[in-house]
Amino acid sequence: RRGGPPTPVLLTRRQDDPPGEGVVVDRSAGGLCLAADRPYLEGAALFVRPERATDGCPWVEVVVRHCRGCRDYYLVGVEFFIRPERDVMAEFG
């Protein structure tokens, strides 16, 4: 995994649900580590999208690999179902 700029993201179980908020802490070719405002169950399927994404940037489907409480937020490790294209990955920082 690599660091990078903290990138605000939106997280949701379904694209038409109100999203939760998070920040990308680090990223890799296979997934992201997020600081999220709520817990997510291990194994849950989610959609994630940069909060300030460019027009046309899709919601990216991920699966939660781990989630643990950390002070007043949750660290959530997610794995991409399908690795996003390079331009979409760039949106995550």
N, C-alpha and C positions, 0 to 999 in steps of 0.2 A: 504494500500500500504506500501511497505517497500523500504528503500534505498538500497544501495549496490554500488559496483564499477560502475563508468560510463562506459558503454559498447557501443562502436561504432557499429552502425547498418547501413544497407542499406535498403532503402524504394523504392518501385516501384508500379505503378498501374498494370503493367503486368510483368511477370517474364522475358520477353525478351526485355523490355524497359531499357534504361540506368537508373540506380538507383540514387536517391537522398541520402544524408547522414544525419545521426542523431546520437544521443547518448541517451541511456536509462537513464532517470533521476530517476525513481522509477518504481517498478513493483508490481503486485499482481497476484493472481491466475486467475483473469479475464481479465487482460490487462496490458498495459504499458503506461507510460508517457514519451514522447520523446522530446528532444530538436532537432528540425529539421532545415535544411538549407532553406526550402521553405514551404509555406503554403499548406495545404490540406483541401479540402472541407468536412464539416461535412456530414457524411453519406457515404463518399467515401469508396470503398473497396480497400485495399492495401495489398501488401505482404511485410513482414519485415524479415530480416535475419541478425544475427550478422556478422559484417564485417570479423571477424577472426574465423568464425565457423569451426568446425571440419568437415572432409569429411563426407558426408551423412546427414548433418544437413539440413532439408528442409526449404524452404521459408514458413513462417507462415502467413495465411490469417487473416487480421484484418479489422475492420471497424472504421473509424474516428468518435469519439464521440464529440470532441471539438478541436478547434485550435485557438490560439490567439498569436498575436505578442508580443514579449518580448525582448526589446533591438534589437540586430542584429540577432535574431533567432526566431523560432516559437515553442511554447509549444503545443504538439499534444497528446491528450489522445486517445488511441486506445483500442478497446475491441477485444479479440480473438473470431473468429467465432466458432472454436472448440478448447477447451483447449489443448495445446500441452502436449506431454508426459513429464515426469519429466526430462529426460536427455536433451530434447530440451529446456525446461524452464531454465535449468542450464546454457545453452549457453548465455542467456540474463543477466547473473550476479546474 
